[in-house]
Amino acid sequence: MALTPPVSQAIKEPTYDVVRQIGEQIELRRYAAYVVAEVVLDATAADAGNQAFPILAGYIFGKNKGQRKLEMTAPVTQSAEPVTLEMTAPVTQGAVAGGIRVQFVLPKGVTLATAPEPLDPRVRLREEPPALRAAIRYSGTWSQANYDEHLGKLQTALAAADLATEGQPVLARYNGPMTPWFMRRNEIWLALR
């Protein structure tokens, strides 16, 4: 009996090309467009993932019009959803300034026209347009301290490379909570201007 899944069972993720490497941890990636199912919750970053997972998993496992099941993909992304009013301070990962957006990437080939309609009104479908993003990859826990450390490294490296960013940082988690912390693949993405 195999303890690891065969390669053909690997979780799929959005298509991207690496256009530049900065150090050992940071890549500049050009992402193709992809479709997501998302929910925005009035929660802290620490709680949003746990609250969003059953809502979004329900959608991809058949709680949609047509009861169509979709393949699980990675990553699950999370970012602050800022309010539209003028803010006096930047939004941090743990802040609730408009909520926390959690997204499941839908399988390649699923479009807004072909995705099943959600039954839960909290679930929204949206296309993420093609984008150039900087990504830092790291392992470990999903703690605020680990996130802050790696976001700081990413921001410092991008500033040194004279690269400007826009929008909110995105936490991308590729493994479930049962994966040992030292084997987890975590990333933080920043959109580049």
Secondary structure, 3 states (H helix, E strand, C coil): CCCCCCHHHCCECCCEEEEEEECCCEEEEEECCEEEEEEEECCCHHHHHHHHHHHHHHHHCCCECCCCCCCCECCEEEEECCCCCCCCCCCCCCCCCCCEEEEEECCCCCCCCCCCCECCCCCEEEEECCEEEEEEEECCCCCHHHHHHHHHHHHHHHHHCCCCEEEEEEEEECCCCCCCHHHCCEEEEEEEC
